[in-house]
Amino acid sequence: MKFGIFYELQLPRPWGPNAERDLYQNALAQLELADRLGYDYAWEVEHHFLEEYSHSPAPEVFLAAASQRTKNIRLGHGIIQLTTNHPARVAERVACLDLVSNGRVEFGIGEGASVTELEPFGREMPDKRAVWEDAVRCILPMMRDQGWEYDGPYFKFPLRNVLPKPLQRPHPPLWVACSQLETIEMCGRRGMGALGFQFLSAEAAHAWVHAYYNSFVKRRDLLCDHATNPNIAIVTYFMCAETDEEARRRADGVTFFQFCLRYYGQAAGRARAEPNTVSLWEEYEKWKAANRENVDRALRGGLIGSPETIRRKLRKFEGSNIDQVILLNQAGNNTHQHICESLELFATEVMPEFKAREPEHQEWKRKVLAREIDLEEIDTQPYRDRYGRNSVQLTQAAAE
């Protein structure tokens, strides 16, 4: 396995005068630490107008700053919203980031999650998949060494040479956010990496990995001519401490994150409240006081615990052949100190064992892609529940 870290840049109320500055500076320090510790990826979301939940509307700025403080860690857009950005501006910004980072960009793309985000940009929820597909066809040829013009249903672009070009040719690796688990199979067909969620069982992970690679190998249908990226990654809640009890105590932000997903996910069009009308943190505190059993259950999930507990959980999933595990512990009011200590303890006590077996996984993948291994076609229907009533629990906002 490879390992990444994930950032929504959450900021619960109340907000002090320096709260957003401290949020950004602490996150950059955490990325710098993760780079020194040998983590492989850092992923940053794009969201707009989502108070408390995500204060990250310009990931290219954050990642550019991170690029100058790090040397090796891959810098992932997880994701750029193709529905709220012009294709040429996306191509320009990704290329610039790739140049200043010396070719470390991962190009994650998605549709946007809610009417709150889409409507100010003139987009509607029913159209977002079609807009995304049109944007993909428009953007990727812009990164080649030539001029490009495009006439699609949502985007028109006259003949221009979009500059600069990315260092990674023909473009940085492509990933897609998977807010619905069925999108994992679509990512395989489109030849793009899948950014998914935590699976509550090894059986669910096994089924979706098979669905992804079977679609990639047997049913590939690219939207346009582009370099493929066969990879499947999952985001999981994370906090590592010396004991399970201490890890759960430090991971309170995880349940805030989960509360926010459910709070908005059940609203029509995933609409957010009007500005300054709801304190999510106060709503969460009331919910937490009334739902202690659900809180305790949530804190026993994900990769939350001692090094030995986390190691045991990871071993269960290793056989599913997931390519990357992305660790989420910047959530709610989780402290900068605890996040750094968690990253260090995991990197020292857990990560080396799984990274050491990465060559074995790459050989398995080589054989799958070469059709030397024929994966079983597994019915994924039992593993499609978005909120965990069967086998899958939503854990990633960026995947929206």
SEMI-553396 format. One line per 5 residues: for each residue x, y, z of N, C-alpha, C, CB. Coordinates in steps of 0.2 Angstrom, whole numbers. Glycine has a CB too. Layout:
# SEMI-553396
X/Y/Z/X/Y/Z/X/Y/Z/X/Y/Z  ...
# end
This chain:
# SEMI-553396
4/-6/0/0/0/0/4/6/0/-5/0/6  2/12/-3/4/18/-2/-1/22/3/5/22/-9  2/28/5/-2/31/10/-2/39/9/1/30/17  -8/42/10/-9/49/9/-12/52/15/-13/50/3  -12/59/15/-16/62/20/-21/67/16/-11/67/24
-26/69/20/-32/72/17/-34/78/20/-38/67/16  -36/83/17/-38/90/20/-44/93/17/-32/95/19  -49/94/21/-55/98/20/-54/105/22/-61/95/23  -49/106/27/-48/112/31/-55/114/34/-46/118/26  -57/110/39/-63/111/43/-61/116/48/-65/104/46
-67/120/50/-66/125/55/-72/127/58/-63/132/52  -74/123/64/-80/124/67/-80/131/71/-81/118/73  -86/133/72/-87/139/76/-86/138/83/-94/142/75  -84/143/87/-84/150/85/-77/152/82/-85/155/91  -77/157/78/-71/159/74/-67/165/77/-73/160/66
-61/164/79/-57/169/81/-54/173/76/-52/167/86  -51/179/77/-49/183/72/-43/180/67/-46/190/74  -39/176/70/-34/172/67/-35/165/65/-28/173/71  -42/163/66/-43/156/65/-41/153/59/-50/155/67  -43/156/53/-42/154/47/-34/154/45/-46/158/41
-31/159/47/-24/159/46/-20/153/50/-21/166/49  -22/152/56/-19/146/60/-21/140/57/-22/147/67  -27/139/54/-29/133/51/-25/131/45/-37/134/48  -23/136/41/-19/135/35/-12/134/37/-20/141/30  -9/138/41/-2/137/43/-1/131/46/0/143/48
-6/128/51/-5/122/54/-5/116/49/-10/121/59  -10/117/44/-10/112/39/-4/111/34/-16/113/34  -1/117/33/5/117/29/11/114/33/7/124/27  11/115/39/16/112/44/15/105/44/16/115/51  9/102/44/8/95/44/10/92/38/0/94/45
9/95/32/11/92/26/19/92/25/9/97/20  22/97/28/29/97/28/32/91/32/32/104/31  29/90/38/30/84/42/29/78/39/26/84/49  23/77/35/22/71/32/27/69/26/15/71/29  29/75/23/34/74/18/41/71/21/36/80/14
43/74/27/49/71/30/48/64/32/51/75/36  42/62/34/41/55/37/40/50/31/34/56/41  39/52/25/39/47/20/32/46/17/42/41/22  27/50/19/20/49/16/20/50/9/15/53/20  16/47/5/17/47/-2/13/53/-6/14/40/-5
7/54/-3/2/59/-6/-1/64/-1/-4/55/-9  -2/70/-3/-6/75/1/-12/77/-4/-2/81/4  -18/76/-1/-24/78/-5/-28/84/-2/-29/72/-6  -30/88/-6/-34/94/-4/-40/95/-8/-29/100/-5  -45/97/-5/-52/97/-8/-53/104/-11/-58/96/-3
-58/105/-15/-61/111/-17/-68/111/-15/-60/113/-25  -70/116/-11/-77/117/-9/-78/125/-9/-79/114/-2  -85/127/-10/-86/134/-9/-92/135/-5/-88/136/-16  -92/140/-1/-97/142/3/-100/137/9/-103/144/-1  -96/133/11/-98/128/16/-95/129/23/-96/121/14
-99/134/26/-96/136/33/-95/130/37/-101/141/36  -89/131/41/-87/126/46/-84/119/43/-92/124/51  -88/117/37/-86/111/35/-80/111/30/-92/108/30  -79/116/26/-73/116/22/-72/123/20/-74/112/16  -66/126/22/-64/132/21/-58/132/15/-61/136/27
-59/128/10/-54/127/5/-57/128/-2/-52/120/6  -58/134/-4/-60/136/-11/-55/136/-16/-64/142/-11  -48/137/-14/-43/138/-19/-37/133/-18/-40/145/-19  -38/126/-19/-33/121/-17/-27/123/-21/-36/115/-19  -27/126/-27/-21/127/-30/-16/131/-27/-22/129/-37
-19/136/-23/-15/141/-19/-11/137/-13/-19/147/-16  -16/133/-9/-13/129/-4/-8/124/-6/-19/125/0  -9/121/-12/-4/116/-14/2/119/-17/-7/111/-19  2/125/-20/8/128/-22/12/130/-16/6/135/-26  9/133/-11/13/134/-5/16/128/-2/8/137/1
12/122/-2/15/116/1/21/114/-4/10/110/1  20/115/-10/26/113/-15/32/116/-13/24/114/-22  33/122/-10/39/125/-8/41/123/-2/38/132/-9  37/119/2/39/117/9/41/109/9/34/119/14  40/106/3/41/99/3/45/97/-3/34/95/2
47/91/-3/52/88/-8/49/82/-12/58/87/-5  46/78/-9/44/71/-12/37/70/-12/48/66/-9  33/72/-8/26/70/-7/22/73/-13/23/73/-1  18/68/-16/14/70/-22/8/75/-19/11/64/-25  6/80/-23/2/85/-22/-5/84/-25/4/92/-23
-10/81/-22/-16/79/-25/-22/84/-25/-18/73/-23  -25/86/-31/-31/89/-31/-37/84/-29/-33/93/-38  -40/84/-24/-45/79/-22/-52/82/-20/-42/75/-16  -55/86/-25/-54/87/-32/-54/94/-34/-59/82/-36  -53/95/-41/-55/101/-44/-62/100/-46/-50/103/-50
-67/105/-45/-73/105/-47/-74/107/-55/-78/109/-43  -75/103/-59/-75/105/-66/-82/108/-68/-74/99/-71  -87/108/-63/-93/112/-65/-93/119/-63/-98/108/-60  -88/121/-59/-88/128/-56/-81/132/-59/-88/128/-49  -78/129/-63/-71/132/-66/-71/131/-73/-65/128/-63
-69/136/-77/-68/136/-84/-62/131/-86/-67/143/-87  -63/127/-91/-58/122/-93/-51/125/-94/-60/118/-99  -51/131/-97/-44/134/-99/-41/136/-92/-45/140/-103  -44/138/-87/-42/140/-81/-39/134/-77/-47/144/-77  -43/129/-77/-41/123/-74/-34/120/-77/-46/117/-75
-34/120/-84/-28/118/-87/-22/122/-85/-29/118/-95  -23/129/-85/-17/133/-84/-15/132/-76/-20/141/-84  -20/132/-72/-18/131/-65/-14/125/-63/-24/132/-60  -17/119/-66/-14/113/-65/-7/113/-68/-18/107/-68  -6/115/-74/1/116/-77/6/120/-73/1/118/-84
4/125/-70/8/130/-66/10/126/-60/4/136/-64  5/123/-56/7/119/-50/12/113/-52/0/116/-47  11/110/-57/15/105/-59/22/107/-60/13/101/-65  23/113/-63/30/116/-64/33/118/-58/29/122/-69  29/122/-53/32/124/-47/34/118/-42/28/129/-44
30/113/-43/32/107/-39/36/102/-42/25/103/-37  39/103/-47/44/99/-51/40/92/-53/50/97/-47  34/93/-55/30/87/-58/27/82/-52/35/83/-62  25/85/-47/22/81/-42/14/81/-41/25/83/-35  11/84/-46/4/85/-46/0/78/-48/1/90/-51
-6/77/-44/-11/72/-45/-17/76/-47/-12/67/-39  -20/75/-53/-25/79/-56/-32/75/-54/-24/80/-63  -35/77/-48/-41/74/-47/-47/79/-49/-42/73/-39  -52/76/-52/-58/80/-54/-64/77/-52/-57/80/-62  -69/82/-51/-76/80/-49/-81/85/-51/-76/79/-42
-87/84/-49/-93/87/-51/-96/93/-46/-99/82/-52  -94/92/-40/-97/97/-35/-103/93/-32/-100/103/-39  -104/95/-26/-109/91/-21/-116/94/-20/-105/91/-15  -117/100/-21/-123/103/-18/-126/109/-22/-123/104/-11  -132/110/-21/-135/117/-24/-131/123/-22/-142/117/-23
-129/123/-15/-126/128/-12/-120/130/-16/-124/127/-5  -116/125/-18/-110/126/-22/-111/128/-30/-105/121/-21  -116/124/-33/-117/124/-40/-120/131/-42/-120/118/-42  -126/132/-39/-130/138/-41/-127/144/-42/-136/138/-37  -122/147/-38/-119/153/-39/-115/153/-46/-115/155/-33
-113/147/-48/-109/147/-54/-114/145/-60/-104/142/-54  -120/145/-59/-125/144/-65/-126/137/-67/-123/148/-71  -124/132/-62/-125/125/-64/-131/122/-60/-118/122/-62  -134/117/-62/-139/113/-59/-137/106/-57/-146/114/-63  -140/104/-52/-138/97/-50/-139/92/-55/-142/95/-44
-145/92/-59/-146/86/-64/-141/86/-69/-153/87/-66  -138/92/-71/-133/93/-76/-126/91/-75/-133/99/-79  -124/90/-68/-117/90/-67/-113/85/-70/-116/90/-59  -116/79/-70/-112/74/-74/-110/75/-81/-115/67/-73  -115/78/-85/-114/80/-92/-109/85/-92/-121/81/-95
-110/90/-88/-105/96/-88/-98/93/-87/-107/101/-83  -97/89/-82/-91/86/-80/-88/82/-86/-91/81/-74  -92/78/-90/-89/75/-96/-87/79/-101/-94/70/-98  -91/85/-102/-89/90/-107/-83/93/-105/-95/95/-108  -82/95/-99/-76/98/-97/-70/94/-98/-76/100/-90
-70/87/-96/-65/82/-97/-62/83/-105/-66/75/-95  -67/82/-109/-66/82/-116/-62/89/-119/-72/81/-121  -64/94/-115/-61/101/-117/-54/102/-114/-66/106/-115  -53/100/-108/-47/101/-104/-41/97/-107/-48/100/-97  -42/91/-107/-36/87/-108/-32/88/-114/-37/79/-108
-35/90/-120/-31/91/-126/-27/98/-125/-35/92/-132  -30/102/-121/-26/109/-120/-19/108/-117/-30/113/-115  -18/102/-114/-11/101/-111/-6/99/-116/-12/96/-105  -8/98/-122/-3/95/-127/0/101/-130/-7/91/-133  6/100/-134/10/105/-137/7/107/-144/17/102/-139
1/110/-143/-2/113/-149/-8/117/-147/-5/107/-154  -11/121/-152/-17/124/-151/-23/120/-150/-18/130/-156  -29/122/-148/-35/118/-147/-41/122/-147/-34/114/-140  -46/120/-150/-52/123/-150/-58/118/-149/-54/127/-157  -63/120/-146/-68/115/-144/-75/118/-144/-67/113/-136
-80/114/-146/-87/116/-147/-91/110/-144/-89/117/-154  -93/111/-138/-97/106/-134/-103/108/-132/-93/103/-129  -107/104/-129/-114/106/-126/-113/112/-121/-118/101/-124  -108/111/-117/-108/116/-111/-102/121/-112/-107/112/-105  -97/119/-115/-91/123/-116/-89/125/-123/-85/120/-112
-88/131/-125/-85/133/-132/-79/136/-130/-91/138/-135  -74/134/-135/-67/137/-134/-64/138/-141/-63/133/-129  -62/145/-142/-59/146/-149/-52/144/-149/-59/154/-150  -49/143/-155/-42/141/-156/-37/145/-152/-40/140/-163  -34/142/-147/-29/145/-143/-24/140/-141/-32/149/-137
-18/142/-139/-13/138/-136/-13/139/-129/-6/139/-140  -15/135/-125/-16/136/-118/-9/135/-115/-21/131/-114  -6/140/-111/1/139/-108/0/141/-101/5/144/-112  5/138/-97/11/134/-99/8/127/-100/16/134/-94  13/122/-102/11/115/-102/14/112/-95/14/112/-108
10/106/-93/13/103/-87/20/100/-88/8/98/-84  23/99/-83/30/95/-83/28/88/-85/34/96/-77  23/85/-82/21/78/-83/17/77/-89/17/75/-77  20/73/-94/16/73/-101/13/66/-101/21/74/-106  7/66/-105/4/72/-108/0/76/-103/-1/69/-113
-1/74/-96/-4/77/-91/-3/74/-85/-12/78/-92  -4/77/-79/-3/73/-72/-8/68/-72/-4/78/-67  -7/63/-68/-12/57/-67/-19/59/-65/-9/52/-62  -24/56/-68/-31/58/-68/-34/54/-62/-34/57/-74  -38/57/-58/-42/54/-53/-49/57/-53/-39/54/-46
-54/53/-51/-61/55/-50/-64/54/-43/-65/51/-56  -67/59/-41/-70/58/-34/-77/54/-35/-72/65/-31  -78/49/-30/-83/44/-30/-88/46/-24/-80/37/-30  -93/50/-25/-97/52/-20/-103/46/-20/-101/58/-21  -104/43/-25/-108/37/-25/-103/31/-27/-114/37/-30
-104/25/-23/-99/20/-24/-100/17/-31/-101/14/-19  -105/18/-35/-106/15/-41/-101/19/-46/-113/16/-44  -99/25/-44/-94/29/-48/-87/25/-48/-93/36/-45  -86/21/-43/-79/17/-44/-79/13/-50/-79/13/-38  -84/10/-52/-84/6/-58/-84/11/-64/-91/2/-59
-87/17/-64/-86/21/-69/-79/24/-70/-91/27/-68  -76/25/-65/-69/27/-65/-64/22/-69/-66/28/-58  -66/15/-68/-62/10/-71/-63/11/-79/-64/3/-69  -70/11/-81/-71/12/-88/-68/18/-91/-79/12/-89  -68/24/-87/-65/30/-90/-57/30/-90/-68/36/-86
-54/25/-87/-47/24/-86/-44/29/-81/-44/25/-93  -47/31/-76/-45/36/-71/-45/33/-64/-49/42/-71  -40/35/-60/-40/33/-53/-46/35/-50/-34/36/-50  -48/30/-45/-54/31/-41/-53/34/-34/-58/25/-40  -55/39/-32/-55/42/-25/-61/40/-21/-53/50/-25
-61/35/-17/-67/33/-14/-67/34/-6/-68/25/-16  -71/29/-3/-72/30/4/-69/24/8/-79/31/5  -70/25/14/-68/19/19/-74/13/18/-68/21/26  -71/7/17/-76/1/17/-76/-2/24/-73/-4/12  -82/-3/26/-83/-6/33/-81/-13/33/-90/-5/35
-80/-17/28/-78/-24/28/-73/-25/22/-84/-28/27  -69/-30/24/-64/-32/19/-68/-35/12/-59/-37/21  -73/-38/14/-77/-41/8/-80/-35/3/-83/-45/11  -82/-29/6/-84/-24/2/-78/-21/-2/-87/-18/6  -72/-20/1/-66/-18/-2/-64/-23/-8/-60/-17/3
-65/-29/-7/-63/-34/-12/-67/-34/-18/-63/-41/-8  -74/-33/-16/-79/-32/-22/-78/-26/-26/-86/-33/-19  -77/-20/-23/-76/-14/-27/-69/-14/-31/-77/-8/-22  -64/-17/-28/-58/-17/-31/-58/-21/-38/-52/-20/-27  -62/-27/-37/-63/-31/-43/-67/-28/-48/-66/-38/-41
-72/-24/-46/-77/-20/-51/-73/-15/-54/-83/-17/-47  -68/-12/-51/-64/-6/-54/-60/-9/-59/-60/-3/-48  -56/-14/-57/-51/-17/-62/-54/-21/-67/-46/-21/-58  -59/-24/-66/-63/-27/-72/-65/-22/-77/-68/-32/-69  -68/-17/-74/-70/-11/-79/-64/-8/-83/-74/-6/-75
-59/-7/-79/-53/-4/-82/-50/-9/-88/-47/-3/-77  -50/-15/-87/-47/-20/-91/-52/-22/-97/-44/-26/-87  -58/-23/-95/-62/-27/-100/-67/-22/-103/-66/-32/-96  -69/-16/-100/-74/-12/-102/-72/-5/-103/-80/-13/-98  -66/-4/-104/-63/3/-104/-67/7/-110/-56/3/-105
-69/13/-108/-72/18/-113/-70/25/-111/-80/17/-113  -65/27/-114/-62/34/-112/-66/39/-115/-55/35/-115  -67/45/-112/-70/51/-114/-67/54/-120/-72/56/-108  -60/54/-120/-56/57/-125/-49/53/-124/-55/65/-124  -44/55/-129/-38/52/-129/-34/55/-123/-34/53/-135
-32/51/-118/-28/53/-112/-24/47/-109/-33/56/-107  -19/49/-105/-16/44/-102/-20/41/-96/-9/46/-99  -20/34/-96/-24/31/-90/-20/31/-84/-26/24/-93  -24/29/-78/-21/29/-72/-25/24/-68/-22/36/-68  -23/18/-68/-26/12/-64/-24/12/-57/-24/5/-68
-28/15/-53/-27/16/-46/-34/16/-42/-23/22/-44  -34/13/-36/-40/14/-32/-38/16/-25/-45/8/-32  -40/22/-23/-38/24/-16/-45/25/-12/-34/31/-16  -44/24/-5/-49/25/-1/-47/30/5/-52/18/3  -52/34/7/-51/39/12/-54/36/19/-54/46/11
-50/36/24/-53/33/30/-51/38/36/-50/26/32  -56/38/41/-54/42/47/-48/39/50/-60/42/52  -44/44/54/-38/42/56/-36/45/63/-32/43/51  -33/42/67/-30/45/73/-26/39/76/-35/48/78  -20/40/77/-15/35/80/-12/38/86/-9/33/75
-13/34/92/-10/36/98/-8/30/102/-15/40/103  -5/31/108/-2/25/111/-7/19/113/2/27/117  -13/22/115/-18/17/116/-24/18/112/-20/17/124  -29/13/112/-35/14/108/-39/20/112/-39/8/108  -39/20/118/-43/25/122/-41/32/121/-43/23/130
-34/33/121/-32/39/119/-33/42/112/-24/40/121  -32/37/107/-34/39/100/-41/41/100/-32/33/96  -46/37/103/-53/39/102/-54/46/106/-57/34/105  -51/47/111/-52/54/114/-49/59/110/-48/54/121  -44/58/106/-41/63/102/-45/64/95/-34/62/101
-49/60/94/-52/59/87/-59/62/87/-52/52/84  -61/66/91/-68/69/92/-70/72/85/-68/74/97  -65/75/82/-67/78/75/-70/74/70/-61/82/73  -68/67/71/-71/62/66/-78/62/66/-68/55/68  -81/62/72/-88/62/73/-92/69/71/-90/60/80
-88/74/71/-91/80/69/-91/80/61/-86/86/71  -86/77/58/-85/76/51/-91/72/48/-79/73/49  -92/67/52/-98/62/50/-104/65/51/-97/55/54  -105/69/56/-112/72/58/-113/77/52/-111/76/64  -108/81/50/-109/86/44/-111/82/38/-103/90/43
-108/77/36/-110/73/30/-117/71/30/-106/67/29  -120/69/36/-127/66/37/-131/72/37/-127/62/43  -129/78/40/-133/84/41/-135/86/34/-130/89/45  -130/87/30/-131/90/23/-133/85/18/-125/93/21  -131/78/19/-132/73/14/-140/71/14/-128/67/16
-143/73/19/-150/71/19/-155/77/17/-152/69/26  -152/83/15/-156/88/13/-157/88/6/-153/95/15  -163/91/3/-164/91/-4/-159/95/-8/-171/94/-5  -156/91/-13/-150/94/-16/-144/95/-12/-153/101/-19  -144/92/-6/-138/93/-1/-137/100/0/-132/90/-4
-143/104/1/-143/111/2/-140/113/9/-150/114/1  -136/118/9/-133/121/15/-138/126/18/-126/123/14  -137/128/24/-141/133/27/-139/140/25/-141/133/35  -143/145/25/-141/151/23/-136/154/28/-148/156/24  -131/158/25/-125/160/29/-127/163/36/-122/166/25
-123/161/41/-123/163/48/-130/162/51/-122/171/47  -133/157/49/-140/155/52/-139/149/56/-145/154/47  -134/145/55/-133/138/59/-126/138/61/-135/132/55  -125/136/68/-119/134/70/-118/126/70/-117/137/77  -115/124/65/-114/116/65/-111/113/71/-110/114/59
-107/117/74/-103/114/80/-109/114/86/-98/119/82  -113/119/86/-118/118/92/-123/113/90/-122/125/92  -125/112/84/-129/107/82/-126/100/83/-131/107/74  -120/99/82/-116/93/83/-116/92/90/-109/94/80  -114/97/94/-114/96/102/-120/93/104/-112/102/105
-126/95/102/-133/93/104/-134/86/102/-138/98/102  -132/84/96/-133/78/93/-128/73/97/-131/77/85  -122/75/98/-117/70/102/-120/69/109/-110/74/102  -123/74/112/-125/72/119/-131/67/119/-127/79/122  -135/67/113/-141/63/113/-139/56/110/-146/66/109
-133/55/107/-132/49/103/-125/46/105/-132/51/96  -124/45/112/-117/43/114/-115/36/111/-117/43/121  -120/32/110/-119/25/107/-116/26/100/-125/21/108  -119/30/96/-117/31/89/-110/34/89/-122/36/85  -109/39/93/-102/42/94/-97/37/95/-102/48/99
-98/33/100/-93/27/102/-92/23/97/-96/24/108  -98/21/93/-97/16/87/-93/19/82/-104/14/85  -94/26/80/-90/29/75/-83/29/77/-93/36/74  -81/30/83/-74/31/85/-71/24/86/-74/34/92  -74/19/85/-71/12/84/-70/10/77/-76/7/88
-72/14/73/-71/13/65/-65/16/63/-78/15/61  -64/16/56/-59/19/53/-52/16/56/-59/26/54  -47/20/55/-40/18/57/-39/23/63/-35/19/52  -43/21/69/-42/25/75/-40/20/80/-49/29/77  -34/21/83/-32/17/89/-25/17/89/-35/10/87
-22/12/93/-15/11/94/-12/8/88/-14/6/100  -5/9/87/-2/6/82/-4/-1/80/5/6/82  -5/-5/85/-6/-12/84/-13/-13/82/-5/-16/91  -18/-9/84/-25/-10/82/-25/-8/75/-30/-5/86  -22/-2/73/-22/0/66/-19/-5/61/-19/7/65
-13/-8/64/-10/-13/60/-14/-19/58/-3/-15/63  -18/-21/63/-23/-26/63/-28/-25/58/-26/-28/69  -31/-19/58/-36/-17/53/-33/-17/46/-39/-10/55  -27/-14/45/-25/-13/38/-23/-20/35/-18/-9/39  -21/-25/39/-19/-31/37/-26/-35/34/-16/-36/42
-32/-33/37/-38/-36/34/-39/-34/27/-44/-34/39  -37/-27/26/-39/-24/19/-33/-25/14/-40/-17/20  -28/-27/16/-22/-27/12/-23/-32/6/-16/-29/16  -27/-38/8/-28/-43/3/-33/-41/-2/-30/-49/6  -36/-35/-1/-41/-33/-6/-38/-29/-12/-46/-28/-3
-31/-28/-11/-27/-25/-16/-29/-17/-18/-27/-29/-23  -31/-14/-13/-32/-7/-13/-25/-4/-14/-35/-4/-7  -25/1/-19/-18/4/-20/-16/9/-15/-18/8/-27  -20/13/-12/-18/19/-8/-23/19/-2/-17/25/-11  -21/21/4/-25/22/10/-24/30/11/-24/18/16
-29/34/11/-28/41/13/-31/42/20/-32/45/7  -27/45/24/-29/46/31/-31/53/32/-22/45/35  -37/53/35/-41/59/37/-41/61/44/-48/59/34  -37/65/47/-37/67/54/-37/75/55/-32/64/58  -37/79/50/-39/86/51/-46/87/50/-35/90/45
-50/86/56/-57/86/56/-59/89/63/-60/79/55  -65/93/62/-68/96/68/-62/100/72/-70/91/73  -62/99/78/-57/102/83/-51/98/84/-60/105/89  -49/93/81/-43/89/82/-37/94/82/-42/84/76  -33/93/87/-28/98/88/-22/97/83/-26/98/95
-18/102/82/-12/102/78/-7/97/81/-9/109/77  -6/98/87/-2/94/91/-3/86/90/-1/95/98  -10/85/91/-12/78/91/-11/75/83/-19/77/93  -13/79/78/-12/77/72/-5/75/70/-15/83/67  0/80/72/7/78/71/9/72/74/11/85/73
7/71/81/9/65/84/7/59/81/7/66/92  1/59/79/-3/54/75/1/52/69/-10/55/74  3/57/65/7/56/59/13/53/60/8/62/55  17/55/65/23/52/67/23/45/70/27/57/72  18/44/74/18/37/77/16/32/72/13/37/83
11/34/67/9/29/62/15/28/57/3/32/58  19/33/55/25/32/51/30/28/54/27/39/49  31/29/60/36/25/64/34/18/65/38/28/70  28/16/67/26/10/70/22/6/65/22/11/76  19/9/60/14/5/56/16/5/49/7/8/57
17/11/46/18/12/39/24/7/36/20/19/37  29/7/39/35/3/35/33/-4/33/41/3/40  29/-8/37/27/-15/36/23/-15/29/23/-18/41  19/-10/28/14/-11/22/18/-8/16/8/-7/24  22/-3/17/26/0/11/31/-5/9/29/7/13
33/-9/13/38/-14/11/35/-19/7/41/-18/18  29/-20/7/26/-25/3/23/-22/-4/20/-29/6  24/-16/-5/22/-13/-11/24/-16/-17/24/-5/-11  30/-18/-18/32/-22/-24/28/-28/-26/39/-24/-23  26/-31/-21/21/-37/-22/15/-35/-25/20/-41/-15
12/-29/-22/6/-27/-25/7/-25/-32/3/-21/-20  12/-21/-33/13/-19/-40/14/-25/-45/19/-15/-41  17/-30/-43/17/-36/-47/10/-39/-49/22/-41/-44  6/-39/-43/-1/-41/-44/-5/-37/-49/-5/-41/-37  -4/-30/-49/-7/-26/-53/-5/-27/-60/-6/-19/-51
2/-28/-61/4/-29/-68/1/-35/-71/12/-30/-67  0/-40/-67/-3/-46/-70/-10/-45/-72/-2/-52/-65  -14/-41/-67/-21/-40/-69/-21/-36/-75/-24/-36/-63  -17/-31/-76/-18/-26/-82/-16/-30/-88/-13/-20/-81  -11/-35/-87/-9/-38/-93/-13/-44/-95/-2/-41/-92
-19/-45/-91/-24/-51/-91/-20/-57/-90/-26/-51/-99  -15/-57/-86/-12/-64/-84/-16/-66/-78/-5/-63/-82  -19/-62/-74/-24/-64/-69/-31/-61/-71/-22/-60/-62  -36/-66/-71/-43/-64/-73/-47/-64/-66/-46/-69/-78  -49/-57/-64/-52/-56/-58/-59/-59/-59/-52/-49/-56
-62/-61/-53/-69/-64/-53/-74/-58/-54/-70/-67/-47  -79/-58/-57/-84/-53/-58/-89/-54/-51/-88/-54/-64  -88/-49/-47/-92/-50/-40/-98/-45/-40/-87/-48/-34  -103/-47/-38/-109/-43/-37/-108/-38/-32/-116/-47/-36  -108/-31/-34/-107/-26/-29/-114/-23/-26/-103/-20/-32
-119/-26/-28/-126/-23/-25/-126/-23/-18/-131/-28/-28  -124/-29/-14/-124/-28/-7/-120/-23/-3/-122/-35/-4  -115/-20/-7/-110/-15/-5/-111/-8/-7/-103/-18/-6  -118/-6/-9/-119/0/-12/-122/5/-7/-123/0/-17  -123/4/-1/-127/8/4/-122/14/6/-129/4/10
-124/20/5/-120/25/6/-119/27/13/-123/31/2  -123/26/18/-123/28/24/-122/22/29/-129/32/26  -120/16/27/-118/11/31/-123/6/34/-114/14/37  -129/6/31/-134/2/34/-132/-6/32/-141/3/31  -128/-6/26/-126/-13/24/-119/-14/25/-128/-14/17
-115/-11/20/-107/-13/21/-103/-7/20/-106/-18/16  -106/-1/18/-101/5/16/-103/11/20/-102/6/9  -98/15/22/-100/21/26/-96/27/22/-97/20/33  -100/32/21/-98/38/18/-93/41/23/-103/43/16  -87/43/20/-82/46/25/-78/52/21/-77/41/27
-80/54/15/-76/59/11/-80/64/8/-72/56/6  -79/70/10/-83/76/7/-80/77/0/-83/82/11  -74/77/-1/-71/79/-7/-73/75/-13/-63/79/-7  -75/68/-11/-77/64/-16/-84/66/-19/-78/57/-13  -87/71/-16/-93/74/-18/-91/79/-24/-97/77/-13
# end
